[in-house]
Amino acid sequence: MIRALGIVAAGEWADAAHGVTLDYDRRYRRRLRFISDQGVEILLDLPEAIHIRGGDALALEDGGLVHVRAADEALLEVTAPTVDALIRLAWHLGNRHLAVQFLPGCLRILDDHVIADMVRKLGGTAVARAAPFDPESGAYHSHG
């Protein structure tokens, strides 16, 4: 088994011998065993959990790279009639410690029928979407 010991940010690498598609949960890890698209068993072995973004590469101990793609996931795309209303919805989502992806004019969260109902009761819309999920990492994270 080959170990992946680091991350190379998107745009800072050119060619990868391996590829893997992972959902958000599996892209926020310290240790993870997976099989690359090429059938090679790899162990992610980082000193701390880091948010690996779609387009990043994992640096292998043998000098190779693994291109990480973000998998499509069941999401809710949250919108509101005004910017102020969208900011209010963002506050309520953050108050529930949910991972949130900020996009122009909307927010994306993992699909949750209870949260969708809350959004609607607060005057927003929540539309189901299948797309890669790449939420904010937080103020104290060193990568992404």
PyMOL commands that place a pseudoatom at each C-alpha (Angstrom):
pseudoatom trace, name=CA, resn=MET, resi=1, chain=A, elem=C, hetatm=0, pos=[0.000, 0.000, 0.000]
pseudoatom trace, name=CA, resn=ILE, resi=2, chain=A, elem=C, hetatm=0, pos=[1.314, 3.435, -0.960]
pseudoatom trace, name=CA, resn=ARG, resi=3, chain=A, elem=C, hetatm=0, pos=[0.982, 6.270, 1.552]
pseudoatom trace, name=CA, resn=ALA, resi=4, chain=A, elem=C, hetatm=0, pos=[-0.165, 9.800, 0.707]
pseudoatom trace, name=CA, resn=LEU, resi=5, chain=A, elem=C, hetatm=0, pos=[1.653, 12.173, 3.032]
pseudoatom trace, name=CA, resn=GLY, resi=6, chain=A, elem=C, hetatm=0, pos=[0.649, 15.630, 1.844]
pseudoatom trace, name=CA, resn=ILE, resi=7, chain=A, elem=C, hetatm=0, pos=[-1.609, 17.802, -0.282]
pseudoatom trace, name=CA, resn=VAL, resi=8, chain=A, elem=C, hetatm=0, pos=[-0.708, 19.866, -3.325]
pseudoatom trace, name=CA, resn=ALA, resi=9, chain=A, elem=C, hetatm=0, pos=[-3.245, 22.628, -3.963]
pseudoatom trace, name=CA, resn=ALA, resi=10, chain=A, elem=C, hetatm=0, pos=[-5.180, 22.810, -7.227]
pseudoatom trace, name=CA, resn=GLY, resi=11, chain=A, elem=C, hetatm=0, pos=[-3.207, 24.755, -9.811]
pseudoatom trace, name=CA, resn=GLU, resi=12, chain=A, elem=C, hetatm=0, pos=[0.143, 23.860, -8.236]
pseudoatom trace, name=CA, resn=TRP, resi=13, chain=A, elem=C, hetatm=0, pos=[0.541, 20.467, -9.908]
pseudoatom trace, name=CA, resn=ALA, resi=14, chain=A, elem=C, hetatm=0, pos=[0.501, 19.312, -13.519]
pseudoatom trace, name=CA, resn=ASP, resi=15, chain=A, elem=C, hetatm=0, pos=[0.164, 15.552, -13.892]
pseudoatom trace, name=CA, resn=ALA, resi=16, chain=A, elem=C, hetatm=0, pos=[-1.107, 12.739, -11.693]
pseudoatom trace, name=CA, resn=ALA, resi=17, chain=A, elem=C, hetatm=0, pos=[-0.645, 9.019, -12.209]
pseudoatom trace, name=CA, resn=HIS, resi=18, chain=A, elem=C, hetatm=0, pos=[-3.740, 8.245, -10.131]
pseudoatom trace, name=CA, resn=GLY, resi=19, chain=A, elem=C, hetatm=0, pos=[-7.194, 9.679, -9.562]
pseudoatom trace, name=CA, resn=VAL, resi=20, chain=A, elem=C, hetatm=0, pos=[-9.939, 9.281, -6.993]
pseudoatom trace, name=CA, resn=THR, resi=21, chain=A, elem=C, hetatm=0, pos=[-13.440, 10.709, -6.534]
pseudoatom trace, name=CA, resn=LEU, resi=22, chain=A, elem=C, hetatm=0, pos=[-14.451, 11.363, -2.918]
pseudoatom trace, name=CA, resn=ASP, resi=23, chain=A, elem=C, hetatm=0, pos=[-17.440, 12.964, -1.217]
pseudoatom trace, name=CA, resn=TYR, resi=24, chain=A, elem=C, hetatm=0, pos=[-17.008, 15.833, 1.253]
pseudoatom trace, name=CA, resn=ASP, resi=25, chain=A, elem=C, hetatm=0, pos=[-16.862, 13.593, 4.315]
pseudoatom trace, name=CA, resn=ARG, resi=26, chain=A, elem=C, hetatm=0, pos=[-14.064, 11.503, 2.807]
pseudoatom trace, name=CA, resn=ARG, resi=27, chain=A, elem=C, hetatm=0, pos=[-12.208, 14.675, 1.727]
pseudoatom trace, name=CA, resn=TYR, resi=28, chain=A, elem=C, hetatm=0, pos=[-11.986, 15.950, 5.307]
pseudoatom trace, name=CA, resn=ARG, resi=29, chain=A, elem=C, hetatm=0, pos=[-9.776, 13.322, 6.877]
pseudoatom trace, name=CA, resn=ARG, resi=30, chain=A, elem=C, hetatm=0, pos=[-6.431, 12.621, 8.477]
pseudoatom trace, name=CA, resn=ARG, resi=31, chain=A, elem=C, hetatm=0, pos=[-6.328, 8.921, 7.667]
pseudoatom trace, name=CA, resn=LEU, resi=32, chain=A, elem=C, hetatm=0, pos=[-8.264, 7.143, 4.958]
pseudoatom trace, name=CA, resn=ARG, resi=33, chain=A, elem=C, hetatm=0, pos=[-7.699, 3.954, 2.993]
pseudoatom trace, name=CA, resn=PHE, resi=34, chain=A, elem=C, hetatm=0, pos=[-8.999, 4.003, -0.573]
pseudoatom trace, name=CA, resn=ILE, resi=35, chain=A, elem=C, hetatm=0, pos=[-8.509, 2.417, -3.981]
pseudoatom trace, name=CA, resn=SER, resi=36, chain=A, elem=C, hetatm=0, pos=[-7.519, 4.770, -6.797]
pseudoatom trace, name=CA, resn=ASP, resi=37, chain=A, elem=C, hetatm=0, pos=[-9.307, 4.700, -10.142]
pseudoatom trace, name=CA, resn=GLN, resi=38, chain=A, elem=C, hetatm=0, pos=[-6.289, 2.744, -11.395]
pseudoatom trace, name=CA, resn=GLY, resi=39, chain=A, elem=C, hetatm=0, pos=[-6.802, 0.004, -8.767]
pseudoatom trace, name=CA, resn=VAL, resi=40, chain=A, elem=C, hetatm=0, pos=[-3.950, 0.971, -6.417]
pseudoatom trace, name=CA, resn=GLU, resi=41, chain=A, elem=C, hetatm=0, pos=[-4.533, 0.820, -2.664]
pseudoatom trace, name=CA, resn=ILE, resi=42, chain=A, elem=C, hetatm=0, pos=[-3.528, 4.098, -1.011]
pseudoatom trace, name=CA, resn=LEU, resi=43, chain=A, elem=C, hetatm=0, pos=[-3.436, 5.210, 2.620]
pseudoatom trace, name=CA, resn=LEU, resi=44, chain=A, elem=C, hetatm=0, pos=[-3.942, 8.904, 3.289]
pseudoatom trace, name=CA, resn=ASP, resi=45, chain=A, elem=C, hetatm=0, pos=[-1.710, 9.527, 6.316]
pseudoatom trace, name=CA, resn=LEU, resi=46, chain=A, elem=C, hetatm=0, pos=[-1.640, 13.198, 7.327]
pseudoatom trace, name=CA, resn=PRO, resi=47, chain=A, elem=C, hetatm=0, pos=[-0.574, 14.727, 10.661]
pseudoatom trace, name=CA, resn=GLU, resi=48, chain=A, elem=C, hetatm=0, pos=[-4.029, 16.329, 11.076]
pseudoatom trace, name=CA, resn=ALA, resi=49, chain=A, elem=C, hetatm=0, pos=[-7.434, 16.336, 9.392]
pseudoatom trace, name=CA, resn=ILE, resi=50, chain=A, elem=C, hetatm=0, pos=[-7.437, 18.743, 6.457]
pseudoatom trace, name=CA, resn=HIS, resi=51, chain=A, elem=C, hetatm=0, pos=[-10.167, 19.753, 4.008]
pseudoatom trace, name=CA, resn=ILE, resi=52, chain=A, elem=C, hetatm=0, pos=[-9.022, 18.376, 0.658]
pseudoatom trace, name=CA, resn=ARG, resi=53, chain=A, elem=C, hetatm=0, pos=[-10.701, 20.309, -2.127]
pseudoatom trace, name=CA, resn=GLY, resi=54, chain=A, elem=C, hetatm=0, pos=[-11.724, 18.977, -5.507]
pseudoatom trace, name=CA, resn=GLY, resi=55, chain=A, elem=C, hetatm=0, pos=[-8.805, 19.616, -7.861]
pseudoatom trace, name=CA, resn=ASP, resi=56, chain=A, elem=C, hetatm=0, pos=[-6.150, 19.176, -5.181]
pseudoatom trace, name=CA, resn=ALA, resi=57, chain=A, elem=C, hetatm=0, pos=[-3.655, 16.331, -5.445]
pseudoatom trace, name=CA, resn=LEU, resi=58, chain=A, elem=C, hetatm=0, pos=[-2.380, 13.958, -2.797]
pseudoatom trace, name=CA, resn=ALA, resi=59, chain=A, elem=C, hetatm=0, pos=[1.419, 13.685, -2.693]
pseudoatom trace, name=CA, resn=LEU, resi=60, chain=A, elem=C, hetatm=0, pos=[2.514, 10.051, -2.515]
pseudoatom trace, name=CA, resn=GLU, resi=61, chain=A, elem=C, hetatm=0, pos=[5.617, 8.866, -0.682]
pseudoatom trace, name=CA, resn=ASP, resi=62, chain=A, elem=C, hetatm=0, pos=[7.024, 7.565, -3.995]
pseudoatom trace, name=CA, resn=GLY, resi=63, chain=A, elem=C, hetatm=0, pos=[6.792, 11.037, -5.573]
pseudoatom trace, name=CA, resn=GLY, resi=64, chain=A, elem=C, hetatm=0, pos=[3.577, 10.392, -7.508]
pseudoatom trace, name=CA, resn=LEU, resi=65, chain=A, elem=C, hetatm=0, pos=[0.317, 12.309, -7.266]
pseudoatom trace, name=CA, resn=VAL, resi=66, chain=A, elem=C, hetatm=0, pos=[-3.358, 11.413, -6.914]
pseudoatom trace, name=CA, resn=HIS, resi=67, chain=A, elem=C, hetatm=0, pos=[-5.851, 13.836, -8.510]
pseudoatom trace, name=CA, resn=VAL, resi=68, chain=A, elem=C, hetatm=0, pos=[-8.773, 14.301, -6.079]
pseudoatom trace, name=CA, resn=ARG, resi=69, chain=A, elem=C, hetatm=0, pos=[-12.169, 14.962, -7.641]
pseudoatom trace, name=CA, resn=ALA, resi=70, chain=A, elem=C, hetatm=0, pos=[-15.185, 16.034, -5.570]
pseudoatom trace, name=CA, resn=ALA, resi=71, chain=A, elem=C, hetatm=0, pos=[-18.085, 13.600, -5.956]
pseudoatom trace, name=CA, resn=ASP, resi=72, chain=A, elem=C, hetatm=0, pos=[-21.615, 14.765, -6.688]
pseudoatom trace, name=CA, resn=GLU, resi=73, chain=A, elem=C, hetatm=0, pos=[-23.684, 14.682, -3.503]
pseudoatom trace, name=CA, resn=ALA, resi=74, chain=A, elem=C, hetatm=0, pos=[-27.305, 15.219, -2.498]
pseudoatom trace, name=CA, resn=LEU, resi=75, chain=A, elem=C, hetatm=0, pos=[-27.426, 18.916, -1.624]
pseudoatom trace, name=CA, resn=LEU, resi=76, chain=A, elem=C, hetatm=0, pos=[-29.880, 21.702, -0.995]
pseudoatom trace, name=CA, resn=GLU, resi=77, chain=A, elem=C, hetatm=0, pos=[-29.402, 24.963, -2.827]
pseudoatom trace, name=CA, resn=VAL, resi=78, chain=A, elem=C, hetatm=0, pos=[-30.744, 27.698, -0.560]
pseudoatom trace, name=CA, resn=THR, resi=79, chain=A, elem=C, hetatm=0, pos=[-31.901, 31.045, -1.949]
pseudoatom trace, name=CA, resn=ALA, resi=80, chain=A, elem=C, hetatm=0, pos=[-33.881, 33.981, -0.621]
pseudoatom trace, name=CA, resn=PRO, resi=81, chain=A, elem=C, hetatm=0, pos=[-35.795, 36.913, -2.127]
pseudoatom trace, name=CA, resn=THR, resi=82, chain=A, elem=C, hetatm=0, pos=[-33.247, 39.494, -0.885]
pseudoatom trace, name=CA, resn=VAL, resi=83, chain=A, elem=C, hetatm=0, pos=[-29.595, 39.616, 0.093]
pseudoatom trace, name=CA, resn=ASP, resi=84, chain=A, elem=C, hetatm=0, pos=[-30.577, 40.481, 3.662]
pseudoatom trace, name=CA, resn=ALA, resi=85, chain=A, elem=C, hetatm=0, pos=[-32.851, 37.425, 3.836]
pseudoatom trace, name=CA, resn=LEU, resi=86, chain=A, elem=C, hetatm=0, pos=[-30.039, 35.207, 2.492]
pseudoatom trace, name=CA, resn=ILE, resi=87, chain=A, elem=C, hetatm=0, pos=[-27.654, 36.585, 5.135]
pseudoatom trace, name=CA, resn=ARG, resi=88, chain=A, elem=C, hetatm=0, pos=[-30.247, 35.784, 7.813]
pseudoatom trace, name=CA, resn=LEU, resi=89, chain=A, elem=C, hetatm=0, pos=[-30.555, 32.219, 6.479]
pseudoatom trace, name=CA, resn=ALA, resi=90, chain=A, elem=C, hetatm=0, pos=[-26.744, 31.890, 6.493]
pseudoatom trace, name=CA, resn=TRP, resi=91, chain=A, elem=C, hetatm=0, pos=[-26.744, 32.911, 10.158]
pseudoatom trace, name=CA, resn=HIS, resi=92, chain=A, elem=C, hetatm=0, pos=[-29.360, 30.251, 11.013]
pseudoatom trace, name=CA, resn=LEU, resi=93, chain=A, elem=C, hetatm=0, pos=[-27.389, 27.558, 9.138]
pseudoatom trace, name=CA, resn=GLY, resi=94, chain=A, elem=C, hetatm=0, pos=[-24.175, 28.576, 10.893]
pseudoatom trace, name=CA, resn=ASN, resi=95, chain=A, elem=C, hetatm=0, pos=[-25.968, 28.632, 14.238]
pseudoatom trace, name=CA, resn=ARG, resi=96, chain=A, elem=C, hetatm=0, pos=[-26.663, 24.928, 13.647]
pseudoatom trace, name=CA, resn=HIS, resi=97, chain=A, elem=C, hetatm=0, pos=[-22.964, 24.316, 12.885]
pseudoatom trace, name=CA, resn=LEU, resi=98, chain=A, elem=C, hetatm=0, pos=[-23.719, 23.117, 9.367]
pseudoatom trace, name=CA, resn=ALA, resi=99, chain=A, elem=C, hetatm=0, pos=[-21.088, 23.050, 6.669]
pseudoatom trace, name=CA, resn=VAL, resi=100, chain=A, elem=C, hetatm=0, pos=[-22.061, 25.711, 4.111]
pseudoatom trace, name=CA, resn=GLN, resi=101, chain=A, elem=C, hetatm=0, pos=[-20.800, 26.399, 0.605]
pseudoatom trace, name=CA, resn=PHE, resi=102, chain=A, elem=C, hetatm=0, pos=[-21.183, 30.033, -0.474]
pseudoatom trace, name=CA, resn=LEU, resi=103, chain=A, elem=C, hetatm=0, pos=[-21.958, 30.669, -4.143]
pseudoatom trace, name=CA, resn=PRO, resi=104, chain=A, elem=C, hetatm=0, pos=[-23.138, 33.835, -5.914]
pseudoatom trace, name=CA, resn=GLY, resi=105, chain=A, elem=C, hetatm=0, pos=[-26.727, 34.357, -4.810]
pseudoatom trace, name=CA, resn=CYS, resi=106, chain=A, elem=C, hetatm=0, pos=[-27.133, 31.048, -2.967]
pseudoatom trace, name=CA, resn=LEU, resi=107, chain=A, elem=C, hetatm=0, pos=[-25.867, 28.718, -0.290]
pseudoatom trace, name=CA, resn=ARG, resi=108, chain=A, elem=C, hetatm=0, pos=[-25.363, 24.964, -0.557]
pseudoatom trace, name=CA, resn=ILE, resi=109, chain=A, elem=C, hetatm=0, pos=[-25.707, 22.508, 2.308]
pseudoatom trace, name=CA, resn=LEU, resi=110, chain=A, elem=C, hetatm=0, pos=[-25.972, 18.738, 2.553]
pseudoatom trace, name=CA, resn=ASP, resi=111, chain=A, elem=C, hetatm=0, pos=[-29.559, 17.593, 1.959]
pseudoatom trace, name=CA, resn=ASP, resi=112, chain=A, elem=C, hetatm=0, pos=[-31.578, 17.498, 5.165]
pseudoatom trace, name=CA, resn=HIS, resi=113, chain=A, elem=C, hetatm=0, pos=[-35.379, 17.621, 5.130]
pseudoatom trace, name=CA, resn=VAL, resi=114, chain=A, elem=C, hetatm=0, pos=[-35.576, 19.216, 8.584]
pseudoatom trace, name=CA, resn=ILE, resi=115, chain=A, elem=C, hetatm=0, pos=[-33.262, 22.053, 7.549]
pseudoatom trace, name=CA, resn=ALA, resi=116, chain=A, elem=C, hetatm=0, pos=[-35.127, 22.444, 4.236]
pseudoatom trace, name=CA, resn=ASP, resi=117, chain=A, elem=C, hetatm=0, pos=[-38.337, 22.930, 6.209]
pseudoatom trace, name=CA, resn=MET, resi=118, chain=A, elem=C, hetatm=0, pos=[-36.654, 25.507, 8.461]
pseudoatom trace, name=CA, resn=VAL, resi=119, chain=A, elem=C, hetatm=0, pos=[-35.381, 27.423, 5.396]
pseudoatom trace, name=CA, resn=ARG, resi=120, chain=A, elem=C, hetatm=0, pos=[-38.884, 27.527, 3.902]
pseudoatom trace, name=CA, resn=LYS, resi=121, chain=A, elem=C, hetatm=0, pos=[-40.423, 28.687, 7.205]
pseudoatom trace, name=CA, resn=LEU, resi=122, chain=A, elem=C, hetatm=0, pos=[-37.882, 31.539, 7.252]
pseudoatom trace, name=CA, resn=GLY, resi=123, chain=A, elem=C, hetatm=0, pos=[-38.955, 32.656, 3.757]
pseudoatom trace, name=CA, resn=GLY, resi=124, chain=A, elem=C, hetatm=0, pos=[-36.236, 31.004, 1.697]
pseudoatom trace, name=CA, resn=THR, resi=125, chain=A, elem=C, hetatm=0, pos=[-36.268, 28.259, -0.882]
pseudoatom trace, name=CA, resn=ALA, resi=126, chain=A, elem=C, hetatm=0, pos=[-34.401, 24.957, -0.690]
pseudoatom trace, name=CA, resn=VAL, resi=127, chain=A, elem=C, hetatm=0, pos=[-34.049, 23.075, -3.962]
pseudoatom trace, name=CA, resn=ALA, resi=128, chain=A, elem=C, hetatm=0, pos=[-32.495, 19.608, -4.178]
pseudoatom trace, name=CA, resn=ARG, resi=129, chain=A, elem=C, hetatm=0, pos=[-29.360, 19.448, -6.346]
pseudoatom trace, name=CA, resn=ALA, resi=130, chain=A, elem=C, hetatm=0, pos=[-26.705, 16.855, -7.094]
pseudoatom trace, name=CA, resn=ALA, resi=131, chain=A, elem=C, hetatm=0, pos=[-23.331, 18.601, -7.253]
pseudoatom trace, name=CA, resn=PRO, resi=132, chain=A, elem=C, hetatm=0, pos=[-19.873, 18.555, -5.687]
pseudoatom trace, name=CA, resn=PHE, resi=133, chain=A, elem=C, hetatm=0, pos=[-19.889, 19.998, -2.154]
pseudoatom trace, name=CA, resn=ASP, resi=134, chain=A, elem=C, hetatm=0, pos=[-17.017, 22.285, -1.205]
pseudoatom trace, name=CA, resn=PRO, resi=135, chain=A, elem=C, hetatm=0, pos=[-17.979, 24.202, 1.948]
pseudoatom trace, name=CA, resn=GLU, resi=136, chain=A, elem=C, hetatm=0, pos=[-15.996, 26.877, 3.750]
pseudoatom trace, name=CA, resn=SER, resi=137, chain=A, elem=C, hetatm=0, pos=[-13.211, 25.413, 5.860]
pseudoatom trace, name=CA, resn=GLY, resi=138, chain=A, elem=C, hetatm=0, pos=[-13.404, 27.832, 8.753]
pseudoatom trace, name=CA, resn=ALA, resi=139, chain=A, elem=C, hetatm=0, pos=[-11.162, 30.573, 10.039]
pseudoatom trace, name=CA, resn=TYR, resi=140, chain=A, elem=C, hetatm=0, pos=[-8.622, 28.314, 11.763]
pseudoatom trace, name=CA, resn=HIS, resi=141, chain=A, elem=C, hetatm=0, pos=[-7.935, 25.800, 8.994]
pseudoatom trace, name=CA, resn=SER, resi=142, chain=A, elem=C, hetatm=0, pos=[-4.593, 25.991, 7.227]
pseudoatom trace, name=CA, resn=HIS, resi=143, chain=A, elem=C, hetatm=0, pos=[-5.622, 24.590, 3.816]
pseudoatom trace, name=CA, resn=GLY, resi=144, chain=A, elem=C, hetatm=0, pos=[-8.491, 25.909, 1.673]
for i in range(1, 144): cmd.bond("trace and resi %d" % i, "trace and resi %d" % (i + 1))
show_as sticks, trace
zoom trace
